[in-house]
């Protein structure tokens, strides 16, 4: 599952950066100013499902929602630590705990997809835009003045990370609830 997710993430990124803009985007590691870089590749979003999902290209030198821009070495180290920790849990975990393994596989596949981009391009390639053209109600704006309902772009690796972390939170919550119930029954 991890290898398949990693491969599909990289294929989507490669296809998108070759086909969404009017000409293929030639991303390389030494780009310092990503805003200036993208001025060379102006393009309109391509609707996959109108008002729901579009393709639009960008690079993110930060973490989730662009936080921590410029901290690539830290993100690479954190990703490598996460890969090691997840590998440890895979190796030492209960083989029958398949939901936990699925959650960890999603996290690992997502971490590897974004780690590859950080090492190769010093940024993560993003292309999915959720709710394109949908504005916040009542004239509300996000910090920075953005009024799109969801202005951030993301990739498949981000989706896998979020789904895997969500799964692990639910699994650990259920395990803790079961442990507490068993403790009360014995006490």
Secondary structure as GFF3:
##gff-version 3
##sequence-region A 1 187
A	DSSP	alpha_helix	2	19	.	.	.	ID=ss1
A	DSSP	alpha_helix	34	38	.	.	.	ID=ss2
A	DSSP	beta_strand	46	49	.	.	.	ID=ss3
A	DSSP	beta_strand	53	60	.	.	.	ID=ss4
A	DSSP	three_ten_helix	64	66	.	.	.	ID=ss5
A	DSSP	alpha_helix	72	92	.	.	.	ID=ss6
A	DSSP	alpha_helix	98	121	.	.	.	ID=ss7
A	DSSP	beta_strand	124	130	.	.	.	ID=ss8
A	DSSP	three_ten_helix	137	139	.	.	.	ID=ss9
A	DSSP	beta_strand	153	154	.	.	.	ID=ss10
A	DSSP	alpha_helix	156	186	.	.	.	ID=ss11
###
